[in-house]
Amino acid sequence: VASPLPLDDILRAAERLDGIANRTPVLTSRTLDERTGGRLFLKAESFQRTGSFKFRGAYNTVSSLPPDEQRRGVCTVSSGNHAQALALAAWLVGVPAVILMPEDAPPAKLAATRGYGAEVVVYDRYSMPQAEAGRRLQEERGLTFVSSHDDPRISAGAGTAALELRDEVGDLDVLVAPIGGGGGMAGYSTVVKALCVGVRVVGAESAASQVNARSLAAGHRVDIDIPRTIADGQQLTTPGRFPFEVMKETVDEVVAVTDDQILDAMAFLFDRMKVVTEPSGAIATAAVLSGLVDVAGARVGVIISGGNVGVDRFVALLGGRS
Amino acid sequence: VASPLPLDDILRAAERLDGIANRTPVLTSRTLDERTGGRLFLKAESFQRTGSFKFRGAYNTVSSLPPDEQRRGVCTVSSGNHAQALALAAWLVGVPAVILMPEDAPPAKLAATRGYGAEVVVYDRYSMPQAEAGRRLQEERGLTFVSSHDDPRISAGAGTAALELRDEVGDLDVLVAPIGGGGGMAGYSTVVKALCVGVRVVGAESAASQVNARSLAAGHRVDIDIPRTIADGQQLTTPGRFPFEVMKETVDEVVAVTDDQILDAMAFLFDRMKVVTEPSGAIATAAVLSGLVDVAGARVGVIISGGNVGVDRFVALLGGRS
């Protein structure tokens, strides 16, 4: 069974990212191993540039665009990690970037994205749907739209994190990674299925969503309402078209993680490993720590996908729990 | 001007710690450099084993004790980072360890120290002074007392963090490090004064204490009441005897950092760099970030000494500030 994403694309992405993306640390914890019975290797993309794995895909995409598209510039619609990732990637390549954000996005997010050199355009999400706002921007300015997750180049970039992990720790029996739109998972799963014989690939998604589990069970992409979860990187209403085709071939299982399990994992990572994670970033760790994935005796790679949670939000999420 | 601590002792400690202590990461931040005007290199000992720099000195001391002292075992009085550091160090060397803690110490600290394999003995700090409790333990059991800070072997171990920093980033113009009892600073300052020509060494201590600044100004160790500060690693009433002799020769300046400046630095390190720090661990970063140390145009090493702040305490300290 072959992934529709060629491993070669990921190897080429690794060359593009060499010396530009951080080679993020792989963290281990005796306590975590004792609690789960496995040998766990946490790839901490929270230490990636802009604080999440998204930088890898954004840079891979922008740097591989044809020169005329680079000249005109790129755009996206995002108030999340992809916005900052694309802004920095474009700035590094020397490409203009326009990020469309809802006008009620947190001021700190607007400022951070501008801080990376992007032009931020706000739209009123109540009077105009996001897709419409994005389309207008592309047409008026001739910009190339860069999806946060639904693009082979995004997944190829993300896959380089799994390459690094495999390089550093060797073969894995299990890989556990978050699934939102699937852009990251499509990359990671392609890598480990190609390089680690017999590996089991487990996706972790919000129990409030389960859109990936349901879509994979149905064999086609299911649509849901925006799920209510603290894992804001996973508030998608359907899997990405391209990643879904990859995940059909490469993902063995998807587990449903509750917000409480995510908070437990965020607290564990903070207390025991001194790692700052946002809710979506901690969800794969939560899946393992809460026993949703049986890892006894296994060598397990776990992706920590991001650490963009401000002090205020962290305090609000974790205050008064114990 | 020579440090009373031979550089050779630190080089030997580095050999003992090789492959045992973590070689902790050196972190940089474009934002931090822009705000301060310097080029900053943060040595993150929060990622050291047991979560603080203390492991280096504890392991160096325990592993270099004569065989008969190792056989009888070691003890200390601490409810802080030294307790866990000594417990793990002793366990790794195969030496019995007894840690004396006040019986009203947080249960989590007692459990963590036992978790590293040490025997924890509690005493009633209202009916018996700490020194008296420690003395009894040594006499009754023939244990070797290992100070948290007042011992050349402790400082030699700590100094290896500065050696790694210098190895990784080259010469420094300024080194900024926390001073509590001085055990860490004595090691760091010895290293950089020996290896970086013209380096300026700046200590950061709590504005509520200033016991090191006052002692250095007076030329002898001053005694104060226990200072009220969130930097619990710095709640000492006088500098250590040995470190003070070193610091007289090697420390150029000591700056006084307020609790608010520490909290700002903890929030910055969390938000921008995804680094978990305890108050004492963030104090040197706070000194630079708040402008107490002029670093314009300079290459600056900064020691982050520890990250042992639980989620609950972090939330309590940083909740409701903005």
Interface residues (C-beta under 8 A of the other chain):
Chain A: P25 S46 F47 G51 A267 F270 D271 K274 V275 V276 G307 G310 V311 D312 F314 V315 L318 G319 G320 R321 S322
Chain B: P25 S46 F47 G51 A267 F270 D271 K274 V275 V276 G307 G310 V311 D312 F314 V315 L318 G319 G320 R321 S322
